[in-house]
């Protein structure tokens, strides 16, 4: 809130406007019912600025591009490019630089839209506003509004600023995008008690970006621009810093480790060589060879490409990824904090149960065949201001028709239409002749219709109020006097419906011989005949219960966070299997009374949060993250934006979601289906698993290269040149690693608990696999070189070592498809991409050996049949050895922890 005098800021904070009377509010804002004088309004605009949301500082395209290079692995790639240039291998230098630039371009493309949230918030402001200034009503641009302005509101308007209501005639505003509550909020002007009321309970206030759905009102502007509730949300969004994902952290750690390893190995080899009396230039080249061998040049690019492939697959399954790292983060998600309205539920009020003739009926009942049913349908549809859109071919309700109006009223018309009662036909038969509009004080609505032989008043409203106006009841089609037993049974039915968190409306009628000349509540809404009750709720999506069950099986905990009432939230959560009892429910007001320290300890006790504000949502998300959990937050409203951005991964709704929510999300659900989140989690787990396989493959290969060169140098062998290592790394490594990224998910991928954010990327057998498999590659290569060195000349020995190491890595890629399952269990041909990659990589390796001229450039030579058999035998030997290791692991029971 921005008070008129800056010195009053503290007082304004202590006494919110909803706790002040109308006169006190006008006095505090130095205004009146006639509004501000034009000159005073101009002076205040100078003081407070325009009623606009501030734009976030945007990074230039160049700045975003440069940021992509602030990564240890990218730095190592650049080092590899420089080293290749030093060695005169300009082709390799160009290839490496292309990989680096491609990686940066992909990153910029994926993240370029991330800062559009504030623009979306700006667009939600009403462009024009009707105000009273100097006693005259005028229309101005909403950006010209200032605190103290008197604003006139009517149905269809977007509220242009935060206002304290001074007049309200049947006023209702749609605040779902701000509060998360599915029903329009009924507004009034009375003073409210409690400075800590959440937005949804401040019924004498109307907020910027909400829309007027019914009635009219007059209010005084209390806050504009960034001081509004929407403005505060915009501030939260701009303040939130984007954290790096678990995978990014792990890759950065890998980069640091490799930097230390590379420097250490190079220094040791350089020193050993000099001590042995070898030439300085020779040892420099050898050290560079080792450095090149140790650098996993293709790793960043391969990880990026695997993520991009995952993005394509997920887009085909209705999950649109806006930021590449979000794919991997989904796979490690432990908590899904989900908004209720529109995400877990349909965001559409639906009739679920009815009370008629003293019995509760399911809404599937054919009322027309039940005594009194036709009359109940008449009241439900005719005492109703909603309309059926003649031009719409279909809709989202039971009837398949598009119905326009208040959600509660559209639910009644939709239900009636779904069982064969058309409001349009009834209106032609019983035209409306007069009415008493709904009033929040009266809590009733009455319409008077012309019927055969006279007129009929139809009334609906709050059960307790309407029942007090009834003298008779329609029972089994007959009108009989209302007894205490009737009243008791009706009250019991109403309570039973309310206990199920259903919104309950009561229906009644009264016959009139002639049209009342001037209908009043006293003359029309007395002596009514009670007909029945209808219980409505925004129901959960049918498929969500199964999705929640899958989440629980996968070790992912769903948490509902909503602006709706406690009972409604609890009822929906129980239906979905999120909670079993009300002890796991906490309201926003209760949360305010818990200290940060206590809440951090108790956050795991609650799975449902009701009547919460945007600040609460962020607090809940951060409490879970403080416990080391990977948190996903789903949402569709403006109120969800801060939490979406503060979560590890924000999931926006593509259909019902606001531009703000989608703008700050890492992932958007194209079908608004909670089940799609489960699909995305499964895909994320698969992607992460495949990335780990690619890392294991690449690092075991690089370790094999380093050990081969390290041991050979200590012995005094000149086994491989830098160009040999570069060729193996950039050609025979890359394609198999990408093929591993296309490995299918295991059948048990959603039966495992999510990995911890703190868990090492080397856990689950990856680290051990890298070590023993790297040693195997080195030993097999050195054995082949030793045998060739003793039987052939140096050129053949080097060529056989080069071919062996290259083919070893190709065959080893098949081993890495699983750390415990046999290759034959997986199916040799189950990953056709691996077969294709192996053939292409193998050909590229063989061609540089057999093509004249090219082999001279690479420093290798032709081999005879025997030599090729030895090389191929060594390459296949690693498959046999690793298969034996897997067998031992399975027999020992360690298979479950090694995959």
Number of C-alpha atoms within 10 A of each C-alpha: 21 21 21 21 12 10 9 12 13 10 10 17 13 9 12 17 24 24 19 17 16 22 13 12 23 22 12 18 19 16 21 21 20 15 23 24 17 11 11 16 19 15 13 19 17 11 13 18 17 18 25 21 23 17 16 16 8 10 11 10 12 9 11 18 18 12 13 17 16 10 16 19 26 25 15 21 25 19 18 25 24 18 21 23 15 13 15 12 16 15 11 20 22 14 12 23 17 12 19 23 16 13 20 20 13 18 19 19 15 16 14 15 13 14 18 17 24 23 17 17 24 20 14 20 22 19 13 17 21 20 27 21 22 17 14 11 15 13 13 13 14 21 21 19 30 30 26 29 29 31 28 21 26 21 15 13 20 23 26 29 34 25 28 30 29 22 20 21 20 18 25 26 26 25 26 24 24 25 26 30 21 24 21 20 22 19 24 22 20 16 15 17 11 13 14 13 19 17 19 21 18 23 21 22 22 31 25 23 26 25 24 23 21 23 20 20 23 22 25 31 29 30 26 29 28 20 22 23 22 27 23 18 24 28 19 19 22 18 13 13 10 10 13 11 17 22 21 15 15 17 19 16 16 14 20 16 12 19 18 11 15 20 14 13 18 22 13 12 21 21 15 15 21 14 9 10 10 14 10 12 9 13 20 16 17 23 26 22 25 28 25 27 27 27 26 25 28 23 23 21 23 22 25 20 18 24 24 20 17 24 26 13 15 22 16 11 16 19 27 22 23 22 23 23 24 24 31 25 26 30 24 25 26 26 23 24 29 23 25 30 29 26 24 28 22 21 22 21 24 26 27 20 20 26 22 24 20 16 11 18 16 13 19 13 13 15 21 16 9 13 16 20 20 17 19 27 26 22 23 28 27 24 26 25 14 21 18 18 13 11 8 11 9 13 13 12 20 15 17 14 19 18 23 14 15 19 19 22 20 26 26 24 29 30 23 26 21 17 17 13 19 18 22 16 10 14 15 9 13 18 17 18 14 17 19 18 18 21 16 17 9 13 16 22 22 27 25 27 24 19 15 9 10 12 21 22 26 29 30 27 22 17 21 15 14 24 23 13 18 21 15 22 24 24 20 14 15 11 14 14 15 18 11 9 9 17 16 11 13 24 15 13 20 25 14 14 22 16 13 16 21 25 21 22 21 27 29 30 30 19 18 17 10 11 16 15 7 9 16 13 13 9 10 24 23 17 17 24 26 32 28 31 26 26 25 25 26 27 21 22 17 12 13 21 20 13 21 21 17 16 24 18 14 21 18 24 19 24 23 26 31 31 31 24 17 19 17 19 23 28 21 23 25 15 14 22 16 21 21 13 11 17 12 16 21 21 19 22 16 13 17 13 10 12 9 13 9 10 18 18 12 12 16 14 12 15 21 27 29 26 25 27 23 25 16 20 27 20 18 21 25 19 21 21 18 11 12 13 20 28 27 29 30 32 34 33 25 29 30 35 32 27 32 32 27 26 29 27 28 29 33 33 26 21 15 19 23 23 24 28 32 30 26 28 30 29 27 29 26 19 15 24 23 22 22 20 23 21 18 27 27 21 26 25 25 24 30 24 25 27 27 22 23 27 26 27 29 27 23 28 32 28 25 29 27 25 22 25 26 21 16 18 20 12 9 12 17 12 24 22 18 21 19 22 23 22 18 25 25 17 18 26 28 21 23 29 28 22 23 27 28 20 20 16 15 12 7 8 17 24 14 12 16 20 18 14 20 12 11 15 24 15 14 18 18 22 17 16 20 23 17 15 25 26 20 22 28 27 16 22 26 22 13 22 26 18 13 21 19 10 11 13 10 16 16 20 25 25 26 29 26 26 26 27 29 30 24 28 29 29 19 24 26 22 24 27 26 20 24 23 19 20 20 10 9 15 9 13 11 14 17 13 18 25 17 14 22 23 16 16 24 19 13 15 19 16 13 21 24 15 12 12 12 14 17 14 11 16 17 21 20 18 16 8 8 9 18 15 12 15 26 17 14 20 24 16 18 20 19 11 13 22 19 13 14 21 14 14 18 16 9 9 10 15 18 11 12 19 15
